[in-house]
Protein backbone atom coordinates (compact mmCIF):
# COMPACT_ATOMS: atom_id res chain seq x y z
CA UNK A 1 0.00 0.00 0.00
CA UNK A 2 1.34 3.44 -0.93
CA UNK A 3 1.05 6.03 1.80
CA UNK A 4 2.09 9.63 1.37
CA UNK A 5 0.86 10.82 4.76
CA UNK A 6 0.23 9.59 8.28
CA UNK A 7 -1.93 10.86 11.14
CA UNK A 8 -0.15 10.70 14.50
CA UNK A 9 -0.99 11.49 18.11
CA UNK A 10 1.46 13.71 19.99
CA UNK A 11 3.79 11.45 22.00
CA UNK A 12 3.88 8.61 19.46
CA UNK A 13 7.15 7.27 18.09
CA UNK A 14 6.85 5.61 14.68
CA UNK A 15 9.10 3.87 12.17
CA UNK A 16 8.53 4.97 8.59
CA UNK A 17 9.99 3.00 5.70
CA UNK A 18 10.39 4.25 2.15
CA UNK A 19 10.77 1.48 -0.42
CA UNK A 20 12.39 2.27 -3.76
CA UNK A 21 10.91 0.33 -6.67
CA UNK A 22 12.82 0.24 -9.98
CA UNK A 23 10.83 1.12 -13.10
CA UNK A 24 12.31 -1.89 -14.87
CA UNK A 25 12.98 -5.15 -13.08
CA UNK A 26 16.37 -5.33 -14.82
CA UNK A 27 17.49 -1.99 -13.33
CA UNK A 28 19.97 -2.23 -10.50
CA UNK A 29 19.65 0.49 -7.86
CA UNK A 30 22.58 1.19 -5.58
CA UNK A 31 22.07 3.79 -2.88
CA UNK A 32 25.36 5.70 -2.47
CA UNK A 33 24.14 7.74 0.49
CA UNK A 34 20.94 8.98 2.09
CA UNK A 35 19.77 11.35 4.78
CA UNK A 36 16.51 12.71 6.09
CA UNK A 37 15.04 15.87 7.59
CA UNK A 38 11.97 16.09 9.83
CA UNK A 39 10.60 19.58 9.25
CA UNK A 40 7.77 21.47 10.98
CA UNK A 41 7.08 24.80 9.29
CA UNK A 42 10.51 26.25 8.55
CA UNK A 43 12.24 24.47 11.44
CA UNK A 44 14.24 21.27 11.08
CA UNK A 45 13.30 19.34 14.21
CA UNK A 46 15.56 16.37 13.55
CA UNK A 47 17.82 14.99 10.86
CA UNK A 48 20.08 12.04 10.30
CA UNK A 49 20.83 8.99 8.23
CA UNK A 50 18.12 6.40 7.65
CA UNK A 51 18.75 2.70 8.09
CA UNK A 52 19.25 1.29 4.59
CA UNK A 53 18.36 -2.34 3.91
CA UNK A 54 18.51 -3.08 0.21
CA UNK A 55 16.00 -0.68 -1.32
CA UNK A 56 14.28 0.22 1.96
CA UNK A 57 15.13 3.35 3.96
CA UNK A 58 13.76 3.44 7.52
CA UNK A 59 13.67 6.29 10.03
CA UNK A 60 12.17 6.56 13.49
CA UNK A 61 10.32 9.80 14.14
CA UNK A 62 8.85 11.28 17.31
CA UNK A 63 7.41 14.74 16.60
CA UNK A 64 7.71 17.12 19.57
CA UNK A 65 4.62 19.30 18.96
CA UNK A 66 1.30 19.44 17.18
CA UNK A 67 1.26 20.44 13.54
CA UNK A 68 2.05 19.37 10.02
CA UNK A 69 5.46 17.83 9.48
CA UNK A 70 7.36 16.94 6.35
CA UNK A 71 9.68 13.94 6.43
CA UNK A 72 12.08 14.54 3.57
CA UNK A 73 14.40 11.82 2.28
CA UNK A 74 17.46 12.80 0.19
CA UNK A 75 18.81 9.77 -1.67
CA UNK A 76 21.95 9.66 -3.81
CA UNK A 77 21.67 7.08 -6.60
CA UNK A 78 24.09 6.93 -9.54
CA UNK A 79 25.15 10.56 -9.10
CA UNK A 80 21.55 11.81 -8.91
CA UNK A 81 19.89 13.20 -5.81
CA UNK A 82 16.31 11.99 -5.43
CA UNK A 83 14.05 13.77 -2.91
CA UNK A 84 10.89 12.14 -1.57
CA UNK A 85 8.47 13.75 0.89
CA UNK A 86 6.10 12.15 3.37
CA UNK A 87 3.63 14.20 5.45
CA UNK A 88 2.80 13.71 9.12
CA UNK A 89 -0.23 15.29 10.76
CA UNK A 90 0.29 15.41 14.52
CA UNK A 91 -2.63 16.08 16.90
CA UNK A 92 -3.31 15.72 20.62
N, C-alpha and C positions, 0 to 999 in steps of 0.2 A: 504494500500500500504506500502510495506517495503522500507524504505530508509536507506541507510548506509552513505550517504554523502549529502551535501547541498552546492550549490554555493551561496555566499553572496557578496554584495557590501559593501565596507568599509563605516562605518557609520550606517549600519543597526543594529537593535536590534531585535532578534528573540526568540520566545519560542520554545523549542524542547522537545517533549515528547517521552519517551521510555515506551512502553507497554510490560509488561511481560505476556506471554501466557503459561499456564501450558501444559505439554505434554499430560496429561490425564485430562479430564474434572472433574474427581473425586478428583484430587490433590488440596489441599488447600495450597496456598502460603501466608505466612505472612512475610512481610518485617520488620526485626528487626531494621535495620538502613541503611542509604544510604548517600553517598556523591558524589561529582563530582569534576573533575579537567578540566580546559580549558587550553590546552597546545599548545604552538607554539614553535617548535624546542625542545629545552631542558628547556624552561622557562614556569613555571606555571603562566599564566596571571591572572587567577581567580580560586577560589574554593569555595565550600560551600555545603549546604544541599539542595537537590532538594525538591520541593513540592511533597508529596506522596498522591495520591488519589486512594485508592484501589490498583490496579496493575499498575498504571501509575505514572511515575516519570517525573516531568517537571522542566526544568531550563530555565532561560532567559540569553542569551549570547549577548554580544556586543564586538566583537573582536576589538582591538585597532590599528591593523596594517594589511597590506597585508600579505598573506602567507597561508600556510596550517596549520590548527589547528586540534587537536584531542580533542574531548569532551569525557572524560572517566568517566563512571559511576561505582562506587563500591557499590555493594548491598549485604547486609548480610541477608541471608535466611537460617533458620534452621541450624545455625552454619557454613554455607559455605559462602565464599566470591565470588560473581559472578562479573566479570568485563566485561563491554560492551563498545565498542568504536564506535564513530560516527565522521566522518570527515567533516570539513568545509573548503571550498576553498574561500578565501577572496581576492577580486580584487577591484581596483578603478573603 
